[in-house]
Amino acid sequence: MSEGVRLESHAHRVEVFASHATEPLLVHNAPVSGRPFLHPIQAPGGIGSVTEDAPSHHPWQHGLYIGLNDVNGVGFWSESLSPDTAHLDGSFASRVTASATASPDAVSWIVTTDYLDPQGEQMMHDAQNWSLTLTDSVLELRLRWTLTADRDLVFGQYDYGGLFLRMPYRSDVGGTAIDSEGSHGPASRARWVAVRMPLPESGQTGAVAMFDHPENFEHPVPWRIDNQLGISPSPCIAGSWALARGESRTFDYGILVGGSDLTDEMIDARWGDYAKEQRA
């Protein structure tokens, strides 16, 4: 059963609400001089947020976001917060460029980002086309991410990079991550990865599953799973790749957000449905 959702959009912020709620289910931040990121993303049922912003162990990580490494030697990951690589880091400019309500059950919006080299010159830009539905106590997100080169680019082989999720991991309570092939990673190729952990607000289990679409580059993609259960479908793990000036590459991802009742069997069934969706 679908639940109604509504969207409030501004130049640098999108908020999505359940129909009659006053607190948002999700906030997409698009800072004028920063990387866009989704935080908080609330698990259905009011058990807490499944994202964390700027944890002490990785202060440059912000909920659900896109980060890249070694693009012509420039980093778009650690936001100049790591002293050893700050001089190699680029910067961002982001904004909300479109929002629409497709139906009472779904909302969609687009955030775009310019990626600038350390001298402030544009290297590439992207469009993140998001949609959200709330169905059967599961929040379901879709992302179509299109990256376009403004100069010839080489994306170097790296241990992580791409869409990344930072959940509120606490070492004293832990959590689990498992992929569609039964592996706990890291760097295993898989169709999906699911992460579960107790959420600080309630102690109840929050679950997030991320899908890699069959038409994506390097599918089934290698996944990064870090020591705090941050996850990322990372084609750069498999090797370097390139875009010529003016060329684009599109990636499609699905994300499910739920609680302890979001089982691996449910996730696998929903991935099967997702895999049948054709790229437009």
DAGI-V41685 format. One record per residue. N is the residue number from 1. SS is DSSP state (@ for helix, = for strand, . for the rest). OMEGA is omega as a letter, one per 30 degrees, with the letter a starting at -180 (999 if undefined). D_CENTER is the distance of its C-alpha to the mean C-alpha in Angstrom with 1 decimal. Layout:
n:N ss:SS omega:OMEGA d_center:D_CENTER
n:N ss:SS omega:OMEGA d_center:D_CENTER
This chain:
n:1 ss:. omega:a d_center:25.5
n:2 ss:= omega:l d_center:23.2
n:3 ss:= omega:a d_center:23.0
n:4 ss:. omega:l d_center:23.2
n:5 ss:= omega:l d_center:20.5
n:6 ss:= omega:a d_center:20.9
n:7 ss:= omega:l d_center:19.1
n:8 ss:= omega:a d_center:20.3
n:9 ss:= omega:l d_center:19.3
n:10 ss:= omega:a d_center:20.4
n:11 ss:. omega:a d_center:20.3
n:12 ss:. omega:a d_center:17.5
n:13 ss:= omega:l d_center:16.2
n:14 ss:= omega:l d_center:15.3
n:15 ss:= omega:l d_center:16.3
n:16 ss:= omega:a d_center:16.3
n:17 ss:= omega:l d_center:19.2
n:18 ss:= omega:a d_center:20.9
n:19 ss:. omega:a d_center:24.1
n:20 ss:. omega:a d_center:26.4
n:21 ss:. omega:l d_center:24.3
n:22 ss:. omega:l d_center:24.6
n:23 ss:. omega:a d_center:21.5
n:24 ss:. omega:l d_center:18.0
n:25 ss:. omega:a d_center:15.8
n:26 ss:= omega:l d_center:12.8
n:27 ss:= omega:l d_center:12.8
n:28 ss:= omega:a d_center:10.9
n:29 ss:= omega:a d_center:12.7
n:30 ss:. omega:a d_center:13.7
n:31 ss:. omega:a d_center:16.4
n:32 ss:. omega:a d_center:19.2
n:33 ss:. omega:a d_center:19.2
n:34 ss:. omega:l d_center:15.8
n:35 ss:. omega:l d_center:12.1
n:36 ss:. omega:l d_center:10.2
n:37 ss:= omega:l d_center:7.9
n:38 ss:= omega:l d_center:7.7
n:39 ss:= omega:f d_center:10.5
n:40 ss:= omega:l d_center:12.3
n:41 ss:= omega:a d_center:11.1
n:42 ss:= omega:l d_center:14.5
n:43 ss:= omega:l d_center:15.4
n:44 ss:. omega:a d_center:18.2
n:45 ss:. omega:l d_center:21.6
n:46 ss:. omega:a d_center:21.3
n:47 ss:. omega:l d_center:20.6
n:48 ss:= omega:a d_center:18.1
n:49 ss:= omega:l d_center:14.6
n:50 ss:. omega:l d_center:12.1
n:51 ss:. omega:l d_center:10.4
n:52 ss:. omega:a d_center:12.4
n:53 ss:= omega:l d_center:12.9
n:54 ss:= omega:l d_center:14.9
n:55 ss:= omega:a d_center:16.3
n:56 ss:. omega:a d_center:19.6
n:57 ss:. omega:l d_center:18.8
n:58 ss:= omega:a d_center:16.0
n:59 ss:= omega:l d_center:16.6
n:60 ss:= omega:a d_center:14.3
n:61 ss:= omega:a d_center:11.1
n:62 ss:= omega:l d_center:9.7
n:63 ss:. omega:l d_center:7.8
n:64 ss:= omega:a d_center:4.1
n:65 ss:= omega:l d_center:4.5
n:66 ss:= omega:l d_center:6.0
n:67 ss:= omega:a d_center:9.3
n:68 ss:= omega:l d_center:12.3
n:69 ss:= omega:l d_center:15.6
n:70 ss:= omega:l d_center:19.1
n:71 ss:= omega:a d_center:19.1
n:72 ss:. omega:l d_center:22.9
n:73 ss:. omega:a d_center:23.0
n:74 ss:= omega:l d_center:20.8
n:75 ss:= omega:l d_center:17.8
n:76 ss:= omega:a d_center:14.7
n:77 ss:. omega:a d_center:13.3
n:78 ss:. omega:l d_center:15.8
n:79 ss:. omega:l d_center:16.9
n:80 ss:. omega:l d_center:20.6
n:81 ss:. omega:l d_center:20.6
n:82 ss:. omega:a d_center:21.8
n:83 ss:. omega:a d_center:25.4
n:84 ss:. omega:a d_center:25.9
n:85 ss:. omega:a d_center:23.4
n:86 ss:@ omega:a d_center:23.4
n:87 ss:@ omega:l d_center:25.8
n:88 ss:@ omega:a d_center:23.5
n:89 ss:= omega:l d_center:20.4
n:90 ss:. omega:a d_center:19.6
n:91 ss:= omega:a d_center:18.4
n:92 ss:= omega:l d_center:16.5
n:93 ss:= omega:a d_center:17.6
n:94 ss:= omega:a d_center:15.4
n:95 ss:= omega:l d_center:16.6
n:96 ss:= omega:a d_center:16.3
n:97 ss:= omega:l d_center:18.3
n:98 ss:= omega:l d_center:18.6
n:99 ss:= omega:a d_center:18.4
n:100 ss:= omega:l d_center:20.3
n:101 ss:= omega:a d_center:21.2
n:102 ss:= omega:a d_center:21.7
n:103 ss:= omega:l d_center:23.5
n:104 ss:. omega:a d_center:24.2
n:105 ss:. omega:a d_center:21.6
n:106 ss:= omega:l d_center:18.6
n:107 ss:= omega:l d_center:17.2
n:108 ss:= omega:l d_center:15.3
n:109 ss:= omega:a d_center:14.6
n:110 ss:= omega:l d_center:13.8
n:111 ss:= omega:l d_center:12.7
n:112 ss:= omega:a d_center:14.1
n:113 ss:= omega:l d_center:14.3
n:114 ss:= omega:l d_center:17.2
n:115 ss:= omega:a d_center:17.1
n:116 ss:= omega:l d_center:20.5
n:117 ss:. omega:a d_center:22.4
n:118 ss:. omega:l d_center:24.4
n:119 ss:. omega:l d_center:27.2
n:120 ss:. omega:l d_center:25.1
n:121 ss:. omega:a d_center:25.4
n:122 ss:= omega:l d_center:22.6
n:123 ss:= omega:a d_center:21.3
n:124 ss:= omega:l d_center:18.7
n:125 ss:= omega:l d_center:16.7
n:126 ss:= omega:l d_center:13.8
n:127 ss:= omega:l d_center:13.1
n:128 ss:= omega:a d_center:10.0
n:129 ss:= omega:a d_center:11.7
n:130 ss:= omega:l d_center:10.3
n:131 ss:= omega:a d_center:12.6
n:132 ss:= omega:l d_center:13.2
n:133 ss:= omega:l d_center:16.1
n:134 ss:= omega:a d_center:17.7
n:135 ss:= omega:l d_center:19.9
n:136 ss:. omega:l d_center:22.0
n:137 ss:. omega:l d_center:20.3
n:138 ss:= omega:l d_center:16.9
n:139 ss:= omega:a d_center:14.1
n:140 ss:= omega:l d_center:12.6
n:141 ss:= omega:l d_center:9.7
n:142 ss:= omega:l d_center:9.8
n:143 ss:= omega:l d_center:8.1
n:144 ss:= omega:a d_center:10.7
n:145 ss:= omega:l d_center:9.9
n:146 ss:= omega:a d_center:13.4
n:147 ss:= omega:a d_center:14.3
n:148 ss:= omega:a d_center:18.1
n:149 ss:= omega:l d_center:20.4
n:150 ss:. omega:l d_center:23.0
n:151 ss:. omega:l d_center:24.9
n:152 ss:. omega:a d_center:25.2
n:153 ss:= omega:l d_center:22.3
n:154 ss:= omega:l d_center:22.0
n:155 ss:= omega:a d_center:18.8
n:156 ss:. omega:l d_center:20.3
n:157 ss:. omega:a d_center:19.9
n:158 ss:. omega:a d_center:17.9
n:159 ss:. omega:a d_center:16.9
n:160 ss:. omega:l d_center:13.1
n:161 ss:. omega:a d_center:10.9
n:162 ss:= omega:l d_center:8.1
n:163 ss:= omega:a d_center:4.3
n:164 ss:= omega:l d_center:4.8
n:165 ss:= omega:l d_center:5.5
n:166 ss:. omega:l d_center:8.8
n:167 ss:. omega:a d_center:11.1
n:168 ss:. omega:a d_center:14.7
n:169 ss:. omega:l d_center:16.5
n:170 ss:. omega:a d_center:20.3
n:171 ss:. omega:a d_center:22.5
n:172 ss:. omega:l d_center:25.4
n:173 ss:. omega:l d_center:23.7
n:174 ss:. omega:a d_center:21.3
n:175 ss:. omega:a d_center:19.1
n:176 ss:= omega:l d_center:18.4
n:177 ss:= omega:l d_center:16.0
n:178 ss:= omega:l d_center:17.3
n:179 ss:= omega:a d_center:16.5
n:180 ss:. omega:a d_center:18.1
n:181 ss:. omega:l d_center:21.0
n:182 ss:. omega:a d_center:21.9
n:183 ss:. omega:l d_center:20.8
n:184 ss:. omega:l d_center:19.3
n:185 ss:. omega:g d_center:18.3
n:186 ss:. omega:l d_center:17.5
n:187 ss:. omega:l d_center:17.3
n:188 ss:. omega:l d_center:18.4
n:189 ss:= omega:a d_center:17.8
n:190 ss:. omega:l d_center:16.5
n:191 ss:. omega:l d_center:15.5
n:192 ss:= omega:l d_center:13.2
n:193 ss:= omega:l d_center:12.6
n:194 ss:= omega:l d_center:13.3
n:195 ss:= omega:l d_center:13.4
n:196 ss:= omega:l d_center:16.0
n:197 ss:= omega:l d_center:17.6
n:198 ss:= omega:l d_center:20.0
n:199 ss:. omega:a d_center:18.6
n:200 ss:. omega:a d_center:20.8
n:201 ss:. omega:a d_center:21.9
n:202 ss:. omega:a d_center:23.6
n:203 ss:. omega:l d_center:23.6
n:204 ss:. omega:a d_center:22.5
n:205 ss:= omega:l d_center:19.9
n:206 ss:= omega:a d_center:16.3
n:207 ss:= omega:l d_center:14.5
n:208 ss:= omega:l d_center:11.0
n:209 ss:= omega:l d_center:10.9
n:210 ss:= omega:a d_center:8.5
n:211 ss:= omega:l d_center:10.6
n:212 ss:= omega:a d_center:11.4
n:213 ss:. omega:a d_center:13.8
n:214 ss:. omega:a d_center:17.3
n:215 ss:. omega:a d_center:17.7
n:216 ss:. omega:l d_center:15.0
n:217 ss:. omega:l d_center:16.5
n:218 ss:. omega:l d_center:17.5
n:219 ss:. omega:f d_center:16.8
n:220 ss:. omega:a d_center:17.0
n:221 ss:. omega:l d_center:14.8
n:222 ss:= omega:a d_center:15.4
n:223 ss:= omega:l d_center:12.9
n:224 ss:= omega:l d_center:12.8
n:225 ss:= omega:a d_center:13.6
n:226 ss:. omega:a d_center:15.0
n:227 ss:. omega:l d_center:17.9
n:228 ss:. omega:l d_center:16.1
n:229 ss:. omega:l d_center:13.9
n:230 ss:. omega:a d_center:10.7
n:231 ss:= omega:a d_center:9.1
n:232 ss:= omega:l d_center:7.8
n:233 ss:= omega:a d_center:9.3
n:234 ss:. omega:l d_center:11.5
n:235 ss:@ omega:l d_center:14.3
n:236 ss:@ omega:l d_center:15.8
n:237 ss:@ omega:a d_center:17.1
n:238 ss:. omega:a d_center:19.4
n:239 ss:. omega:l d_center:20.9
n:240 ss:. omega:l d_center:21.0
n:241 ss:= omega:a d_center:20.6
n:242 ss:= omega:l d_center:21.7
n:243 ss:= omega:l d_center:21.6
n:244 ss:. omega:l d_center:24.9
n:245 ss:. omega:a d_center:25.2
n:246 ss:. omega:l d_center:24.3
n:247 ss:. omega:l d_center:22.4
n:248 ss:= omega:l d_center:19.0
n:249 ss:= omega:a d_center:16.6
n:250 ss:= omega:l d_center:14.3
n:251 ss:= omega:l d_center:11.4
n:252 ss:= omega:l d_center:10.8
n:253 ss:= omega:l d_center:8.4
n:254 ss:= omega:a d_center:9.3
n:255 ss:= omega:l d_center:8.3
n:256 ss:= omega:l d_center:11.4
n:257 ss:= omega:a d_center:12.1
n:258 ss:= omega:l d_center:15.8
n:259 ss:. omega:a d_center:18.5
n:260 ss:. omega:l d_center:21.0
n:261 ss:. omega:l d_center:22.0
n:262 ss:. omega:a d_center:18.8
n:263 ss:. omega:l d_center:20.6
n:264 ss:@ omega:a d_center:19.8
n:265 ss:@ omega:l d_center:22.3
n:266 ss:@ omega:l d_center:20.6
n:267 ss:@ omega:a d_center:17.2
n:268 ss:@ omega:l d_center:19.2
n:269 ss:@ omega:a d_center:21.0
n:270 ss:@ omega:l d_center:18.1
n:271 ss:@ omega:l d_center:16.6
n:272 ss:@ omega:l d_center:20.1
n:273 ss:@ omega:a d_center:20.0
n:274 ss:@ omega:a d_center:16.7
n:275 ss:@ omega:l d_center:18.1
n:276 ss:. omega:l d_center:21.0
n:277 ss:. omega:a d_center:19.2
n:278 ss:. omega:l d_center:20.4
n:279 ss:. omega:a d_center:18.6
n:280 ss:. omega:999 d_center:20.5
